[in-house]
């Protein structure tokens, strides 16, 4: 059976721009999805789109080098979960046309060859199928999609990468090996670091094309290039055919209820959605799943209100009913209707439909209580979620730990119910980090302080990290305190690359007063002291 591969180039960039465009609020300028953009991981470019490449941005460049080549480049954080989430609608669009889709990774999928089903006069079935799929994907907002058809998966992927935008390259039946032999060895870099290393080695050995590599004997390839090399050699020889593993389409877990006639009271809608919420939760429970993120959509006669709600544990039917009530209360008054902007639409009419869509589902076994309970207090969770609905999603935050040198750098605030992403790793060395125990209070705005030696001279730290005098007294606020014990300094020199006022040479001290209170003090050039945290 023939195999078709659909490739969406630079999908990580496409998904990141889609998410940014979706997050734009009303009144903000629309985001140009064709703008130069790049995805960064560990401060290096991992993916960039064609517009950025035209300006000189390349994979592997450092952040500042990419910005120097293209100052207007949009920098995106690497997020595999985001890439997979935005690729799911693409899979759904393709499955509507041809079942049996096999997702390979975000931006790349395969499906069984369409045969003659899509054949039209003068156009073969494979080219016609690619045209139909391209039309559906463009309607879904995916403008750059390319198609390849061959006898096996590997050759079809290579054909897709060689095709033009929205074009289809169909390798003749039985011609996959011949097609692969004509490709340059540099195409192996698309397989990752292992492929890039092999491509560089082959190029230095004078083997410019995969056909030159295929001319070697199997024993020589196995001895010299290892397991990956012999795998590529067999594919080019046509001896190893990669089979397609199609996925089972995910079950339809969304539930909705329509109202005829439409309801103009939030209380009436809330009462009516109870059975739908129970059916939604029961459908997940039948598959041993729970929802930790649910999108609630309410359709009106002249608009739509949509919001994704998150739960620190998992949603029950009662939680869903509460979220519907709070969402509708934001756009309705008990005595009538009032206008409010939600998701870009004005709510000025009765409700015609309410829909629950699972945004994030997890195994139910990961959210069960212990034998004697131990779960979060449901009343606290409901109360915090209610406050969050009233004051705003980002207004209620909880601290989480991350890596860093300063006490303040080791904290990050994330919205209640949101999973923290993009945190600095805790297990890195972080030279200059203060050893434990961790302070109990970290000041958002450090207070001014003074530290002097026995002669009353200000204590400082030299460029070699030496203390000019032993701390004898320190002042926090208006009172001076004798020093009972101290430790340090822990010098650090960072942030200088951000500008003359952004960082520089500094050192931290742990100081204990005679009253037993301990403080984390920071000295910095040009010789000022401040209080970063307290150990009380």
LINZI-V87682 format. One record per residue. N is the residue number from 1. PSI is psi in whole degrees, -180 to 180 (none if undefined). OMEGA is omega as a letter, one per 40 degrees, with the letter a starting at -180 (NA if undefined). Layout:
# LINZI-V87682
N:PSI:OMEGA / N:PSI:OMEGA
This chain:
# LINZI-V87682
1:137:i / 2:156:a / 3:134:i / 4:136:i / 5:134:i / 6:122:a / 7:127:i / 8:101:a / 9:146:i / 10:46:a / 11:-34:i / 12:-38:i / 13:-44:a / 14:-45:i / 15:-41:i / 16:-41:i / 17:-37:i / 18:-42:i / 19:-42:i / 20:-43:i / 21:-36:i / 22:-28:a / 23:-9:a / 24:130:i / 25:173:i / 26:137:a / 27:-18:i / 28:148:i / 29:146:i / 30:144:a / 31:131:i / 32:108:a / 33:-8:i / 34:6:a / 35:154:i / 36:131:a / 37:154:i / 38:149:i / 39:132:a / 40:141:i / 41:126:a / 42:38:i / 43:21:i / 44:150:a / 45:125:i / 46:-32:i / 47:141:i / 48:151:a / 49:177:a / 50:-36:i / 51:-41:i / 52:-38:i / 53:-33:i / 54:-23:i / 55:0:i / 56:4:i / 57:136:a / 58:156:i / 59:141:a / 60:-12:i / 61:151:i / 62:162:a / 63:-50:a / 64:-31:i / 65:-40:i / 66:-41:i / 67:-31:i / 68:-38:i / 69:-37:a / 70:90:a / 71:-28:a / 72:11:a / 73:138:i / 74:119:a / 75:128:a / 76:146:i / 77:137:i / 78:129:a / 79:92:a / 80:-34:i / 81:-40:i / 82:-43:a / 83:-43:i / 84:-37:a / 85:-41:a / 86:-15:i / 87:-17:a / 88:-43:i / 89:-31:i / 90:-42:i / 91:-40:i / 92:-39:i / 93:-43:a / 94:-39:a / 95:-28:i / 96:-28:a / 97:-43:a / 98:107:i / 99:168:i / 100:29:a / 101:140:i / 102:102:i / 103:125:i / 104:-46:i / 105:165:a / 106:123:a / 107:-5:a / 108:127:i / 109:161:i / 110:156:i / 111:156:i / 112:147:a / 113:140:a / 114:-13:a / 115:-137:a / 116:6:a / 117:-38:a / 118:9:a / 119:140:i / 120:163:a / 121:122:i / 122:-6:a / 123:129:i / 124:165:a / 125:-36:a / 126:-45:i / 127:-38:i / 128:-39:i / 129:-41:i / 130:-39:i / 131:-40:i / 132:-46:i / 133:-41:i / 134:-39:i / 135:-44:i / 136:-39:a / 137:-37:i / 138:-40:i / 139:-29:i / 140:-1:i / 141:5:i / 142:102:a / 143:-33:a / 144:102:i / 145:139:a / 146:150:a / 147:141:i / 148:141:a / 149:132:i / 150:-176:a / 151:-25:a / 152:170:a / 153:-44:a / 154:-47:i / 155:-36:i / 156:-37:i / 157:-43:i / 158:-36:i / 159:-39:i / 160:-39:a / 161:-22:i / 162:-12:a / 163:159:i / 164:169:i / 165:129:a / 166:22:i / 167:172:a / 168:129:i / 169:110:a / 170:116:i / 171:131:a / 172:150:i / 173:132:a / 174:1:a / 175:16:a / 176:-45:a / 177:-43:i / 178:-38:i / 179:-43:a / 180:-35:a / 181:-27:a / 182:-3:a / 183:148:i / 184:155:a / 185:-17:a / 186:-17:i / 187:-18:i / 188:-20:i / 189:-22:i / 190:-15:a / 191:-3:i / 192:-169:a / 193:-38:a / 194:-42:i / 195:-39:i / 196:-38:i / 197:-43:i / 198:-40:i / 199:-42:i / 200:-39:i / 201:-44:i / 202:-38:i / 203:-39:i / 204:-23:i / 205:-3:i / 206:12:i / 207:99:a / 208:-29:a / 209:160:i / 210:-27:i / 211:-37:i / 212:-38:i / 213:-39:a / 214:-22:a / 215:-15:i / 216:159:i / 217:152:a / 218:-38:i / 219:-42:i / 220:-41:i / 221:-43:a / 222:-39:a / 223:-33:a / 224:-35:a / 225:-1:i / 226:-165:a / 227:-43:a / 228:-39:a / 229:-43:a / 230:-30:i / 231:-45:i / 232:-40:a / 233:-43:i / 234:-37:i / 235:-43:a / 236:-32:i / 237:-13:a / 238:15:a / 239:-25:a / 240:116:a / 241:123:i / 242:122:a / 243:155:a / 244:131:i / 245:95:a / 246:149:i / 247:158:i / 248:125:a / 249:138:a / 250:148:i / 251:154:i / 252:106:a / 253:-9:a / 254:148:i / 255:146:a / 256:162:i / 257:133:i / 258:155:a / 259:125:i / 260:108:e / 261:164:i / 262:151:a / 263:136:a / 264:15:a / 265:131:i / 266:-36:i / 267:-40:i / 268:-40:i / 269:-43:a / 270:-43:i / 271:-36:a / 272:-22:a / 273:1:a / 274:-49:a / 275:-34:i / 276:-40:i / 277:-41:i / 278:-39:i / 279:-37:i / 280:-48:a / 281:-39:i / 282:-37:i / 283:-38:i / 284:-42:a / 285:-36:i / 286:-25:i / 287:16:i / 288:42:a / 289:158:i / 290:156:a / 291:126:i / 292:-9:i / 293:126:a / 294:134:i / 295:123:i / 296:121:i / 297:129:i / 298:120:a / 299:136:i / 300:173:a / 301:-20:a / 302:23:i / 303:-177:a / 304:137:i / 305:120:a / 306:136:i / 307:142:i / 308:121:i / 309:139:i / 310:151:a / 311:134:i / 312:-21:i / 313:-92:i / 314:157:a / 315:137:i / 316:172:i / 317:-36:i / 318:-39:i / 319:-41:a / 320:-41:i / 321:-41:i / 322:-43:a / 323:-39:i / 324:-43:a / 325:-45:a / 326:-38:a / 327:-40:i / 328:-34:i / 329:-29:i / 330:-21:a / 331:0:a / 332:155:i / 333:150:a / 334:-22:a / 335:-1:a / 336:-145:a / 337:149:i / 338:158:a / 339:136:i / 340:138:i / 341:123:i / 342:121:a / 343:35:i / 344:0:a / 345:150:i / 346:128:i / 347:104:a / 348:14:a / 349:168:a / 350:165:a / 351:133:i / 352:-22:a / 353:144:i / 354:134:a / 355:137:i / 356:125:i / 357:126:i / 358:123:i / 359:-39:i / 360:121:i / 361:147:a / 362:161:i / 363:139:a / 364:-28:a / 365:-21:a / 366:-4:a / 367:16:i / 368:151:i / 369:162:i / 370:180:a / 371:-35:i / 372:33:i / 373:-138:i / 374:0:i / 375:173:i / 376:152:i / 377:116:a / 378:-35:a / 379:-38:i / 380:-44:i / 381:-44:a / 382:-39:a / 383:-45:i / 384:-41:i / 385:-36:i / 386:-44:i / 387:-40:i / 388:-37:i / 389:-30:a / 390:-41:a / 391:-13:i / 392:151:a / 393:-43:a / 394:-1:a / 395:-20:i / 396:115:a / 397:155:i / 398:145:a / 399:143:i / 400:158:a / 401:144:i / 402:174:a / 403:154:i / 404:169:a / 405:-51:a / 406:159:i / 407:-39:i / 408:-32:i / 409:-20:a / 410:6:i / 411:146:i / 412:140:i / 413:125:i / 414:150:i / 415:145:i / 416:130:i / 417:-12:a / 418:145:i / 419:130:a / 420:133:i / 421:155:i / 422:22:i / 423:150:i / 424:137:a / 425:142:a / 426:-27:a / 427:10:i / 428:162:a / 429:-44:a / 430:68:i / 431:137:a / 432:0:i / 433:143:a / 434:133:i / 435:167:a / 436:168:e / 437:157:a / 438:146:i / 439:152:a / 440:-25:i / 441:130:i / 442:122:a / 443:131:i / 444:-39:i / 445:108:a / 446:141:i / 447:153:i / 448:148:a / 449:169:i / 450:145:i / 451:128:a / 452:161:i / 453:-170:a / 454:-27:i / 455:-1:i / 456:12:i / 457:139:i / 458:134:i / 459:138:i / 460:177:i / 461:129:a / 462:174:i / 463:-17:i / 464:6:i / 465:19:i / 466:142:i / 467:132:a / 468:-19:i / 469:157:a / 470:128:i / 471:126:a / 472:-42:i / 473:153:i / 474:153:a / 475:126:i / 476:115:a / 477:-128:a / 478:-12:a / 479:144:i / 480:142:a / 481:131:i / 482:146:a / 483:123:i / 484:-36:i / 485:154:i / 486:159:i / 487:147:a / 488:-170:e / 489:159:i / 490:92:a / 491:152:i / 492:144:i / 493:92:a / 494:169:i / 495:-3:a / 496:-23:a / 497:-11:a / 498:-7:i / 499:167:a / 500:-25:a / 501:4:a / 502:-22:a / 503:-154:a / 504:-163:a / 505:133:a / 506:170:i / 507:148:a / 508:148:a / 509:144:i / 510:122:a / 511:134:i / 512:127:i / 513:170:i / 514:-17:i / 515:0:i / 516:-5:i / 517:138:a / 518:145:a / 519:152:i / 520:110:a / 521:151:a / 522:126:i / 523:141:a / 524:154:i / 525:133:e / 526:22:i / 527:22:a / 528:153:i / 529:150:i / 530:158:a / 531:118:i / 532:-37:a / 533:167:i / 534:151:a / 535:27:a / 536:none:NA
